[in-house]
Amino acid sequence: MKRIVPIFLTLCLLAGCAASPEQAPPPDEQTVLEAYAAAAEVYDCFDLHTLPTGIEAIQLDSNVYYPVEYDGITTMADLEARVRPCFSPEISDALLSDGSYREIDGKLCCAGGARGQNIYLLDKTLSARQVNEGHWTVTITFWADFVDQPIQADGHPHTVATVGYSQRTLDYEKTDGGWRFTSFCPSDDLDLDADTVCTIDYYQDFEVTGAYWDYSDWQLVCYLIYADGAYAEAPSDLLYQRFLERPGDILAALALLDGAPYREKGPPMNIDAVVAMPGYSAAWRSFDEQAEFLSVLDRCQPQTEAEQAVLDKIRAAYERNTASTKEAVNSQFALDVDGKLLCLGDQEGSFPWEYGLTAESQTHHEASDGAYPSVEADCGAFTVSYNVSPEDGAESVFRMIVDGPGIATAGGIAVGASEADVLAAYPSAVAVKAVGEAQWGADYGLVFEPGQWAYCKHITFFMKDGAVAAMEIEDRMDSRLLS
């Protein structure tokens, strides 16, 4: 038989439960939860496993029993003294008469065949609520987590996951004998048929039927627990769209996941990424879409602390991701200066900003019409223009011009590169008549201007006889307004 030693020591504490109702103080939440934990250990010894036993088999009435070997519990009377302080007479009578234990020749014995824990159960969480002076309830949330990869119709294994939760509410009531549980359940009483338990076949639900489009909000959140790659992209977008339409409902579903025990299981699940997914999704969208998202965030009214925590995580994910997106975009508009990228935008400190540059000459332009003063520094290999804030002296680069060899863009293009080289590094560049062509005798310009986070940033490659004659990296907004 399967021999499992339960955590049974707390049973010894239950002797105190036998005090008269008049003597027993009214329980608080912690006391109720501790009473549940102790009662669950007793109940499970009749359902999930047995008390520890010896190996001597005793045949009686066509059944096999094993002698219990546990200090302080040697007879049925000892066992009964542990059971009745926990449960109502009805539950106690049912447990003690179910045949799991019986006394043989004055010795407590138990039958073999303990069933073991539900393999679909990940964990359980508890809460207690007082109904009135003589009645508490304990709500148990059973969390499902089981993953399999059966061979499917296409001949390949595909992930099938069972996740979600079911709940049971137990009654803890003041009786003539004291506080007792008047209803109870096993410690793994997960209901796989509950609407909140989801069995997700990723291949079928995504590739074959597209059933995920009709998922409830909670099903969609559960789907994303084990989704990855292509299986995650469209469902993540669907979650984002639902957040825009019904932020309160999605907050509630994500808050439920945020408080679930899945995070403790670790990889491959990234629960934090699922919880904050609307924020991650928003960071890569157009400015109009981001404005809509931010408006939704500002209007959101979380109903609980858990929902507020999720909203904070969504906002933080958006801010982190937009910052990294801006940094990634800005790094496209840069020159490679001795292995370091000199980007458009704000710089640390004063020129030459720790780049080891030496200006052969500097031209200062005074502020006019509310614009910032600016400086044009000729560094020999290239010219850099930056504005200077009159408030704090902060410096921001808005233009860099290269018309000699040896200095390349972040994409690896230098003077002398062919049109094919430029288009390989900047596929979206288009041929236009560009301002400044005459200065370098150029035939036309190839302009890379992606928009979005780049705003008015662009690179112009001035082409002469099929090769780059000069390059200009510029933030047109800065150059127009600030210089």
C-alpha positions, -999 to 999 in steps of 0.1 A, spaced: 0 0 0 11 36 -5 24 47 29 21 85 34 28 102 67 5 133 70 13 164 90 -7 151 118 9 168 148 -17 196 148 -43 171 158 -28 171 192 -40 207 196 -76 198 190 -80 186 226 -87 222 234 -116 222 210 -135 200 234 -141 229 258 -177 238 264 -193 265 241 -195 288 271 -158 285 278 -146 288 241 -139 324 230 -154 335 197 -131 327 169 -114 353 147 -104 348 110 -70 333 119 -85 309 144 -111 298 118 -84 292 92 -63 272 117 -93 252 126 -98 244 89 -62 233 85 -64 209 115 -98 195 103 -85 190 68 -56 169 81 -81 147 100 -105 145 70 -77 136 46 -67 106 67 -100 91 57 -99 102 20 -65 110 6 -42 88 26 -41 69 59 -23 73 92 12 57 92 10 20 95 32 -11 99 37 -36 72 19 -66 89 -12 -74 69 -43 -86 88 -70 -104 68 -105 -98 81 -139 -102 64 -122 -104 30 -104 -71 36 -68 -64 44 -59 -41 72 -26 -27 86 -19 -17 122 -17 20 128 16 32 142 10 67 154 17 79 190 -14 87 209 -38 70 184 -39 33 191 -77 26 194 -109 37 177 -117 58 208 -84 77 203 -93 84 167 -128 94 175 -114 118 201 -96 135 172 -125 135 148 -155 148 168 -139 181 180 -136 190 143 -169 181 128 -206 180 134 -220 146 146 -233 138 111 -199 143 94 -181 125 123 -204 95 122 -200 92 84 -162 93 87 -159 69 115 -183 44 99 -169 44 64 -147 13 70 -113 30 66 -104 22 102 -115 -5 126 -102 -19 158 -89 -55 157 -80 -72 189 -78 -39 207 -55 -23 181 -65 4 156 -60 -7 120 -67 8 86 -76 -6 52 -52 -2 23 -59 15 -10 -55 52 -3 -63 70 -35 -36 98 -35 -40 134 -45 -57 148 -76 -30 152 -103 -48 182 -118 -45 202 -85 -18 228 -83 -26 243 -49 -55 258 -29 -60 292 -13 -83 301 16 -104 329 29 -128 331 59 -158 353 64 -180 358 94 -217 354 86 -230 361 122 -219 355 158 -225 318 155 -215 311 119 -183 315 97 -177 303 62 -144 291 47 -140 295 10 -115 272 -6 -102 280 -41 -87 249 -58 -63 258 -86 -59 235 -116 -27 230 -135 -21 200 -157 -3 199 -190 -1 171 -216 11 168 -252 -10 142 -269 -5 132 -305 -32 149 -325 -47 146 -360 -17 161 -378 5 134 -363 23 157 -339 22 163 -302 4 196 -292 0 211 -258 -33 206 -239 -35 225 -206 -61 223 -178 -59 255 -158 -83 277 -138 -101 272 -105 -132 259 -87 -144 268 -53 -161 252 -23 -176 271 7 -176 253 40 -196 261 71 -181 265 106 -208 269 132 -213 272 169 -230 240 181 -240 226 215 -206 209 215 -186 239 204 -174 253 171 -176 226 144 -175 222 107 -210 213 95 -199 208 59 -166 197 45 -147 184 15 -114 167 6 -83 189 3 -81 183 -34 -118 187 -42 -111 204 -76 -142 204 -98 -129 199 -134 -165 205 -147 -166 241 -132 -170 269 -157 -139 285 -143 -117 254 -151 -105 256 -186 -91 228 -207 -73 244 -236 -61 226 -267 -38 251 -283 -36 234 -317 -74 230 -320 -85 262 -304 -60 284 -323 -51 267 -356 -81 246 -363 -112 262 -350 -101 297 -338 -123 290 -307 -103 315 -286 -122 344 -302 -153 333 -283 -135 326 -250 -148 344 -218 -124 369 -203 -112 344 -178 -107 317 -204 -87 341 -225 -65 349 -195 -61 312 -188 -52 305 -224 -23 330 -222 -7 312 -192 9 285 -215 7 303 -248 39 311 -266 51 322 -300 24 326 -327 -1 310 -303 2 341 -281 2 370 -306 -34 373 -317 -49 363 -283 -27 389 -266 -41 415 -291 -76 403 -283 -70 408 -246 -58 443 -253 -88 452 -274 -111 438 -247 -92 459 -221 -100 491 -242 -137 481 -244 -142 467 -209 -113 476 -187 -131 467 -155 -139 432 -166 -103 426 -178 -88 441 -146 -109 417 -125 -98 386 -146 -61 397 -144 -63 404 -107 -76 369 -102 -46 355 -120 -22 379 -102 -33 364 -69 -32 327 -81 -3 303 -72 8 299 -108 37 324 -104 53 302 -77 55 273 -102 80 292 -123 90 287 -159 77 283 -186 49 305 -173 54 342 -171 25 353 -151 38 388 -147 39 392 -184 3 381 -188 -9 403 -160 7 434 -175 1 424 -211 -22 454 -221 6 477 -211 32 458 -232 8 457 -262 0 494 -260 37 505 -261 41 493 -298 10 509 -312 4 542 -331 2 574 -312 -36 577 -316 -40 541 -302 -17 550 -273 -36 581 -266 -68 560 -265 -51 535 -242 -39 562 -218 -74 577 -217 -87 543 -207 -61 540 -180 -70 574 -166 -107 565 -165 -102 531 -149 -118 527 -115 -105 496 -98 -129 480 -74 -104 463 -52 -68 467 -40 -59 437 -62 -73 454 -93 -54 486 -84 -22 466 -82 -28 451 -116 -36 486 -131 -3 498 -116 16 469 -133 -1 476 -166 9 513 -165 45 504 -154 48 479 -182 37 505 -207 61 531 -194 90 507 -194 83 494 -228 78 528 -244 110 540 -229 129 510 -244 110 515 -276 121 552 -278 156 542 -270 157 515 -297 142 540 -323 166 568 -313 195 544 -317 187 542 -354 194 579 -358 230 578 -347 266 579 -358 293 554 -347 319 575 -330 348 553 -319 325 524 -312 299 545 -293 266 557 -308 261 594 -308 223 597 -311 199 625 -317 183 639 -286 194 648 -251 230 643 -241 247 639 -207 268 669 -197 283 693 -221 299 690 -255 318 667 -264 297 645 -240 325 621 -233 329 611 -269 364 624 -272 355 649 -300 375 679 -308 357 708 -325 378 725 -352 354 754 -350 321 763 -334 294 786 -346 269 799 -320 234 809 -330 215 832 -307 180 824 -296 152 841 -316 114 840 -316 113 819 -285 137 793 -299 167 779 -279 202 791 -288 222 765 -307 258 755 -315 272 740 -347 305 722 -340 327 712 -369 345 680 -358 363 675 -390 349 641 -400 313 654 -394 294 684 -381 271 682 -352 244 708 -342 228 710 -308 206 733 -289 212 746 -254 184 750 -229 185 785 -213 170 772 -181 195 745 -171 220 744 -200 210 709 -211 222 701 -246 203 682 -273 216 671 -307 192 678 -336 214 674 -366 246 656 -377 261 659 -412 288 636 -426 305 644 -459 338 626 -456 349 590 -451 354 571 -419 321 578 -400 292 554 -404 256 555 -393 243 530 -367 232 509 -398 268 507 -410 264 532 -440 293 556 -447 302 580 -475 309 560 -506 283 532 -499 261 522 -529 224 526 -532 220 488 -527 240 491 -494 217 518 -482 185 500 -491 198 468 -474 204 487 -442 173 509 -445 147 490 -466 120 517 -462 142 545 -475 126 563 -506 142 583 -534 132 620 -533 144 654 -543 161 664 -511 169 698 -496 206 703 -498 214 682 -528 232 711 -546 257 714 -517 272 680 -525 263 679 -562 239 651 -555 215 636 -581 188 627 -555 183 617 -519 174 585 -502 153 594 -472 147 570 -442 119 585 -421 99 557 -403 76 580 -383 58 566 -352 82 569 -322 107 586 -346 84 616 -350 103 639 -374 136 621 -372 151 611 -405 183 603 -424 190 616 -458 216 599 -480 227 623 -508 234 601 -538 259 611 -565 268 588 -594 252 559 -575 271 564 -542 266 582 -510 282 617 -512 270 629 -478 246 620 -450 223 641 -428 208 628 -396 182 652 -384 153 658 -361 133 682 -382 111 692 -354 141 702 -332 158 720 -360 128 740 -369 117 750 -335 149 750 -315 175 766 -338 
